[in-house]
């Protein structure tokens, strides 16, 4: 059956703007870009991509939530807020599981920043 998770992608009406957000604001390493159709990033061993809105892509802002792990949630927010990242609500503490906060990309796609609980 399933061998592994190959990639995760979100729809974006402007791939160039998405590259600017995910590379320049969030700091992901851009691995490949096919003009305004597709951009693929290395997200710590998982391939994360954005695809132009069109046939075969979902509508931005719906469905899945992409979760990015960070070392220090407060430090990440302190860096991202001045860069214009939309933060929704407060940090949620899940006890032994860790903590997270919801953010959005420029197209309304839901994202989370997650920090593992201290061992």
Number of C-alpha atoms within 10 A of each C-alpha: 3 5 5 6 8 9 14 13 18 24 23 29 18 17 22 17 14 25 24 12 18 21 15 13 17 17 12 17 16 17 13 12 17 10 10 17 16 21 22 22 23 16 17 11 8 12 15 22 25 25 23 21 18 12 6 9 14 17 16 17 18 12 11 13 14 15 15 14 14 14 11 13 18 13 10 14 17 10 14 16 12 9 13 12 17 14 18 13 9 9 16 12 13 11 10 10 12 13 17 21 20 19 20 16 19 19 16 14 19 20 19 17 21 21 20 17 12 8 4
